[in-house]
Amino acid sequence: MMTDNKLILILKCCIAVGICLILLGIYFHNFNEAIEAMGVKGIIISAVCVAFGMALSLPTKMYLTFILVKRESEKTN
């Protein structure tokens, strides 16, 4: 059985990876000449990085917030 601390650590890692993917996609889109030279395929690559980053970071933030609020309410009761 997974404890809350392990779950929170995994969720924080997912958030970090998601933010890194978003930043990588922005870097590809704005600053990388190789991706720019690829044309539409380069745009798709940078968009996929941003999309996976968003998919990893946003739902995990909501779930992590839910876990932390639940933990706080249990401590006060």
N, C-alpha and C positions, 0 to 999 in steps of 0.2 A: 504494500500500500504506500502510495506517495504522500509524504507529509506536506503541509502547507508551505514550509520553508523551501523545499525542493521545487514545488510548483511555482512559487514566486520567483525563484532563481531562473527557472526555465522561461517564464513569461518575460522577465527582464532581459534575458538573452535574446528572445524573439523581438522585443522592442528595439534592442541595439542593432540587431541584424537588419531589421526593417528600415531603421533610420540610415544605416550605412548604404543599403540598396537605393534608397531615395537619393542620397547624396551622390552615389555613383552614377545614377541615371542623369542627375543634373549636370555632373561633370562631363559625362559623355555628350550630352546635348549641347552644352555651351562651349566646352574647351578642347575637346578631342578632335584632332584633324582626321584621324583614321575613320572615326564614326561619321564625320561630316562627309568624307569622300565616298562613303557607302551609299549615300542618298537615302532613299526610303527605308532600306534595310537598317541603316544606322539609326534612323528615327524610331523604328520599331524596337530595336535593341534597347535604346535609352528609355522608351516608354514602358517596356516590359520590366526593366529594373525598377522604375518608379512604381509601377502597378504592384509588383510583388512586395516592394517595400511597404506600400500602403496596406496591402492585405495582411502583412505580418504585424505591422505596428498598431494600427487603429483598433481592431477588435481585441487585441491583447491588452491595450491600455484600459479599455472598458472592463474587461474581466478582472484585471489586476485591481482596479479601483473597487469593484464589487467585493473582491476577497478582502481588501484592506478595510472597507467599511464594515463588513461582516465581522471581522476580527475585533475591530474597535467596539462594536455593539456588544459582543460577547464579553469583552473586558469590563464594560461598564455595568453589566448585569450581574 
